[in-house]
Amino acid sequence: MNAISLQFSSATDPQLSEVVFVKSGSNESFHSARGKTSGAIGSHRTFQWTAAVKGLALLFISAKMEDIDNAHERKATLGFLSGGKGSFAASLDYALSKQPAWLCEMFGTSSNGNAYARQIILRSNPERKSAGPVSLSIRKAKFNRSSITIKLDGQECREGDLLALYQGIAGTPGSSPWRSQKAEETLESQTSRYHKFVQEAFARGPFPAPFNNARWHQGLRSIYRHELLSALPSRNVFSRTGLSKIVGGLAELQVIRKILESNELSIFESSHDLPSLTSGDRSTRLKQLRDCLGNRAPLKCAHVPFHTGALALMKILALVHNQNIHFTDSFAHSTQLARAAYSNNFNVRPDIFCTNIAAAAWLMRNSHAHEYIPVMLMPPFSQRILGPQREVTPSYKGEYHFMSEIPSSAS
């Protein structure tokens, strides 16, 4: 198996400073350094911090962030990078086609003289010869997660650090500790692209597409995962103000009152009944959770991919706060998940699962479903966690709004 180490520096914006690539089956090692000359490093191989190199860095970081809980999936690739004209993905695609000196020096060449990187990176729609974006992934036959090392200022990155590093390079405003001038893709163009993708997926297969088609499932999952990871660093979903508003709103929802009253449960009558959630309180509670999860087997969580808010909460705990949470079965919709819970028909029996109000109400009223109890109901809140910070501009006329509030699908 090949191995690669990418060293980043973070003096201002994060930048790739060194790359060490070790080719499988040989003693060949390729050491490249950023700059026009290698200087004290002593390597004659150099590269500039160009859009293509940024794309390469993002691709390997995304491969390192690949969901370890889904390692059993029979995918032939790791990581994912996609984009249209002018994107980092398009720049890397162009470099793979033209094979510049820095790319050949960084990874070496094959016996036919082509850049070895072309054997490592798999491209869909290369050079954008067809309409739509170019997509790139890393072949699993060449790398796995453990053979990729990402370091920042000499320290190996944890998953939460990888998340911030990715966004610092990608340049999404407000979503990383590093400042950036311009997002790679506007919110309007993202929304339009997702809308087109989802509509095409539904047009090509019977309901509940795209879950019945492996290609669509993989593509939609990649888009969803990228957007989820992009949004997590800029959200603080544990703030007292936010929770107070949500709990106050819950008390006014008739459907919630009916569900709770039918099971003799209670809800905060007022947002003032909420316990204090200062920074110290949050730190204490996270420590308690960390101690609890650290002394037992991983907390297994089953989920529905589009229950964004609930899944985001669990992902924040797992990725940002490094909690011992594993994501098991992914169901197409809440009805399917509820039926599995009712009949205890899981591939891996979860400790917790996230579902919508209707499915939760059905399970809570069912006398056979005593093994699971409701932990939190958060209708509009769940869809808003990862929503855009400002509204889509009036110029956008599409029907589909990614992460929009849909009460029937709120977790």
C-alpha positions in Angstrom: 0.0 0.0 0.0 1.3 3.5 -0.8 1.7 6.0 2.0 1.6 9.8 2.0 2.2 12.5 4.6 0.9 16.0 4.1 2.4 18.8 6.3 0.4 22.0 6.7 1.4 25.3 8.3 -1.1 27.8 9.8 0.7 31.1 10.2 -2.2 32.9 8.4 -4.3 30.8 6.1 -3.5 27.1 6.2 -1.1 26.1 3.4 0.5 22.8 2.4 4.3 23.1 3.1 5.6 19.5 2.5 4.6 16.3 1.0 6.3 12.9 1.5 5.0 10.1 -0.8 6.3 6.5 -0.4 5.5 4.2 -3.3 4.3 0.7 -2.6 6.6 -2.2 -3.4 9.7 -0.1 -3.7 12.1 2.0 -1.6 11.2 5.1 -3.6 10.3 8.1 -1.5 9.3 11.5 -3.0 9.8 14.5 -0.8 8.4 17.8 -2.2 8.4 21.3 -0.6 6.5 24.4 -1.2 8.4 27.2 -2.9 10.5 27.9 -6.0 13.5 26.2 -4.3 13.5 23.6 -1.6 16.0 25.5 0.6 17.1 23.8 3.8 14.8 20.8 3.2 17.3 19.6 0.5 14.8 18.2 -2.0 14.9 19.3 -5.6 11.1 18.7 -5.9 9.0 21.8 -5.3 5.4 23.0 -5.8 3.5 26.3 -5.6 0.3 26.8 -3.5 -1.9 26.8 -6.6 -5.6 25.9 -7.0 -4.6 22.5 -8.3 -2.5 21.8 -5.2 -5.3 23.0 -3.0 -7.6 20.6 -4.7 -5.1 17.8 -4.1 -4.9 18.7 -0.4 -8.7 18.8 -0.1 -9.0 15.4 -1.8 -6.6 13.7 0.6 -8.1 15.5 3.7 -11.6 14.3 2.6 -10.2 10.8 2.2 -8.8 10.9 5.7 -12.2 12.1 7.0 -14.0 9.2 5.3 -16.6 7.8 7.7 -14.8 4.9 9.4 -18.2 3.6 10.5 -19.0 2.9 6.9 -15.8 1.1 6.1 -17.7 -2.1 5.5 -19.2 -0.5 2.4 -17.8 -2.0 -0.8 -16.6 1.3 -2.3 -13.6 1.3 -4.5 -12.6 4.9 -3.7 -11.8 7.2 -0.8 -12.6 10.9 -0.5 -14.6 13.1 -2.9 -14.0 16.4 -4.6 -16.3 17.9 -7.2 -16.8 21.2 -8.9 -17.4 23.1 -12.1 -15.4 25.7 -14.0 -12.8 27.5 -11.9 -13.2 25.2 -8.9 -10.4 23.4 -7.1 -11.6 20.1 -8.5 -11.4 21.5 -12.1 -7.9 22.8 -11.4 -6.7 19.4 -10.2 -8.4 17.7 -13.1 -6.6 20.0 -15.5 -3.3 19.2 -13.8 -3.9 15.5 -14.1 -4.5 15.9 -17.9 -1.5 18.2 -18.5 0.8 16.4 -16.1 3.0 19.4 -15.0 6.4 18.9 -13.6 5.4 19.4 -9.9 2.8 16.5 -10.2 5.3 14.2 -11.7 7.9 15.1 -9.1 5.5 14.7 -6.2 4.3 11.2 -7.1 6.8 10.0 -9.7 6.0 8.5 -13.1 4.9 5.1 -14.3 6.8 2.9 -16.7 5.0 4.6 -19.7 6.2 8.1 -18.6 2.8 9.3 -17.3 2.3 10.9 -13.9 1.7 8.2 -11.3 -0.9 10.4 -9.8 -3.2 9.5 -12.7 -3.3 5.9 -11.3 -4.1 7.2 -7.8 -6.9 9.5 -8.6 -10.1 8.4 -10.3 -11.9 11.0 -12.4 -15.5 11.3 -13.5 -16.2 13.6 -16.4 -12.5 14.5 -16.9 -11.8 17.9 -18.5 -15.6 18.5 -18.2 -16.2 17.2 -21.7 -19.8 16.6 -20.8 -22.1 19.1 -19.0 -21.8 19.2 -15.3 -19.0 19.1 -12.7 -15.8 17.0 -12.6 -15.6 14.6 -9.7 -12.4 13.1 -8.2 -11.7 10.3 -5.7 -8.7 8.3 -4.5 -8.5 4.6 -5.5 -8.6 2.3 -2.4 -6.2 0.0 -4.2 -3.6 2.7 -3.8 -4.4 4.2 -0.4 -6.5 3.6 2.7 -7.2 5.9 5.6 -4.4 4.6 7.8 -1.8 5.2 5.0 -2.7 8.9 4.8 -1.1 11.2 7.5 -2.2 14.8 7.8 -0.2 17.1 10.1 -0.7 20.7 11.1 2.3 22.6 12.5 4.0 19.3 13.2 1.1 17.7 15.0 -1.1 14.9 13.5 -4.6 16.1 13.0 -7.6 14.6 14.8 -11.0 14.5 13.0 -12.2 17.8 14.4 -8.9 19.4 13.3 -9.3 17.9 9.8 -12.7 19.5 9.6 -11.4 23.0 10.3 -8.4 22.5 8.1 -10.6 21.5 5.2 -12.7 24.6 5.5 -9.7 26.8 6.0 -8.4 25.7 2.6 -11.8 25.5 0.8 -12.4 29.1 1.9 -16.1 28.9 3.1 -16.8 32.2 5.0 -17.5 31.8 8.7 -17.0 28.1 8.9 -13.4 27.9 10.0 -10.9 29.7 12.2 -9.1 31.0 9.2 -10.4 33.9 7.2 -11.1 33.7 3.5 -12.1 36.2 0.9 -14.4 34.2 -1.3 -16.3 30.9 -1.2 -15.5 28.4 -3.9 -19.2 28.2 -4.8 -22.1 30.5 -4.1 -25.1 29.3 -2.0 -27.4 29.9 -5.0 -25.3 27.7 -7.3 -25.0 25.0 -4.7 -28.8 25.0 -4.2 -29.4 24.9 -7.9 -27.0 22.0 -8.3 -28.5 20.0 -5.5 -32.0 20.6 -6.8 -31.0 19.3 -10.2 -29.3 16.3 -8.8 -32.2 15.2 -6.6 -34.8 15.8 -9.3 -32.8 13.7 -11.8 -32.4 10.9 -9.2 -36.1 10.7 -8.6 -36.9 10.8 -12.4 -34.7 7.8 -13.0 -36.1 5.3 -10.5 -39.2 4.4 -8.5 -39.7 5.8 -5.0 -37.8 6.0 -2.7 -35.1 6.9 -5.2 -32.2 7.5 -5.0 -31.8 4.8 -2.3 -32.5 1.9 -4.6 -29.6 2.8 -6.9 -26.0 2.5 -5.6 -24.6 5.2 -7.9 -27.2 7.8 -6.8 -26.9 6.7 -3.2 -23.1 7.3 -3.2 -23.4 10.6 -5.0 -26.1 12.0 -2.8 -24.2 10.8 0.3 -21.1 12.5 -0.8 -22.9 15.8 -1.4 -24.7 15.5 1.9 -21.5 14.6 3.9 -19.6 17.5 2.3 -22.3 20.0 3.2 -22.7 18.6 6.7 -18.9 18.8 7.5 -18.8 22.2 5.9 -21.4 23.6 8.3 -20.5 22.0 11.6 -17.6 24.3 12.7 -19.8 27.5 12.4 -22.7 26.2 14.6 -23.0 26.3 18.3 -26.2 24.3 18.9 -25.8 24.1 22.6 -26.4 27.8 23.3 -29.0 28.6 26.0 -30.7 31.3 23.9 -31.3 28.9 21.1 -32.6 26.1 23.2 -34.9 28.5 25.2 -36.5 29.7 21.9 -37.0 26.1 20.8 -38.4 24.8 24.0 -40.8 27.8 24.2 -42.0 27.0 20.7 -42.4 23.3 21.5 -44.9 24.2 24.3 -47.1 25.8 21.7 -47.2 22.9 19.2 -50.5 20.9 19.5 -49.0 17.8 18.0 -46.3 17.7 20.7 -48.7 18.2 23.5 -50.9 15.3 22.2 -48.0 13.0 22.0 -46.6 13.8 25.4 -50.0 13.8 27.2 -50.8 10.4 25.7 -47.7 9.0 27.4 -47.9 10.9 30.7 -44.7 12.7 29.9 -43.9 16.3 30.6 -42.4 19.2 28.8 -41.0 22.5 30.0 -43.9 24.9 30.3 -41.7 27.9 29.8 -38.3 28.6 28.4 -37.4 30.0 31.8 -37.6 26.5 33.3 -34.5 25.6 31.3 -31.4 25.0 33.3 -28.5 27.4 32.8 -26.3 26.5 29.8 -23.2 28.7 30.4 -19.9 27.8 28.9 -18.9 26.2 32.1 -22.1 24.2 32.2 -21.6 23.0 28.7 -18.0 22.0 29.4 -19.1 20.0 32.5 -21.9 18.2 30.6 -19.6 17.4 27.7 -17.1 16.0 30.2 -19.8 13.9 31.8 -20.8 12.6 28.4 -17.1 12.0 27.5 -16.6 10.0 30.7 -19.7 8.0 30.1 -19.0 7.1 26.5 -15.3 6.6 27.1 -15.9 3.8 29.6 -18.2 1.7 27.5 -18.6 0.3 24.0 -19.4 2.9 21.3 -22.9 4.4 21.4 -24.5 3.0 18.2 -26.7 5.4 16.3 -29.1 4.5 13.5 -30.4 7.4 11.4 -32.2 8.7 8.4 -29.8 10.7 6.2 -32.1 13.7 5.7 -32.8 14.2 9.4 -30.1 16.8 9.3 -30.4 18.4 12.7 -30.5 15.3 14.8 -27.7 13.8 12.8 -25.7 17.0 13.0 -26.0 17.0 16.8 -24.5 13.4 16.9 -21.8 14.3 14.3 -20.8 17.4 16.4 -20.4 15.1 19.4 -18.5 12.5 17.4 -16.3 14.6 15.2 -15.8 17.9 17.0 -15.9 16.6 20.6 -14.4 13.2 19.8 -17.1 11.2 21.5 -17.3 7.4 21.2 -20.3 7.3 18.8 -20.6 5.0 15.8 -23.2 5.4 13.0 -24.7 2.1 12.0 -27.7 1.5 9.7 -28.9 4.3 7.5 -32.6 4.1 6.5 -34.3 5.7 3.5 -37.1 7.2 5.6 -38.5 7.2 9.1 -41.3 4.7 8.4 -38.7 2.1 7.5 -36.7 2.9 10.6 -39.8 2.7 12.9 -40.8 -0.7 11.4 -37.3 -2.0 12.1 -37.5 -0.7 15.7 -40.9 -2.3 16.2 -39.8 -5.7 15.0 -36.2 -5.3 16.3 -35.0 -6.0 12.8 -31.7 -4.1 12.7 -28.4 -5.3 11.1 -26.8 -3.8 14.2 -29.1 -3.1 17.1 -28.7 0.7 17.8 -28.6 2.3 21.3 -30.3 5.4 19.8 -32.0 6.4 16.6 -33.4 9.6 15.1 -36.8 9.8 13.5 -39.6 12.2 12.6 -42.6 13.1 14.8 -45.1 10.8 13.2 -42.9 7.7 13.4 -41.9 8.6 17.0 -45.5 9.1 18.0 -46.4 5.7 16.5 -43.6 4.0 18.4 -44.4 5.8 21.7 -48.0 4.7 21.5 -47.2 1.1 20.7 -47.2 -1.2 23.7 -44.5 -3.4 22.2 -41.9 -0.6 21.9 -40.8 -0.2 25.5 -37.1 -0.8 24.8 -36.7 2.8 23.4 -37.8 6.0 25.1 -37.9 9.5 23.6 -35.0 11.6 24.6 -35.7 14.9 22.8 -38.2 16.3 20.4 -37.1 19.3 18.4 -39.2 19.9 15.3 -38.1 23.2 13.6 -34.8 23.3 15.4 -33.5 20.2 13.8 -33.8 21.5 10.3 -32.4 24.9 11.1 -29.1 23.8 12.6 -27.4 23.5 9.3 -29.5 26.0 7.4 -27.9 28.9 5.6 -27.1 31.9 7.9 -28.8 34.2 5.5 -31.7 33.7 3.1 -31.2 32.7 -0.5 -31.2 35.8 -2.6 -34.6 36.7 -4.3 -33.0 36.1 -7.7 -33.1 32.3 -7.1 -36.4 30.9 -8.4 -35.8 27.1 -7.8 -38.3 25.0 -5.9 -35.8 23.0 -3.8 -34.0 24.6 -0.9 -31.3 22.5 0.6 -31.7 22.1 4.4 -35.1 24.0 4.4 -37.5 23.6 7.2 -39.9 20.8 6.5 -42.1 20.1 9.6 -43.0 16.6 8.5 -39.3 15.5 8.4 -38.1 17.3 11.4 -36.3 15.1 13.9 
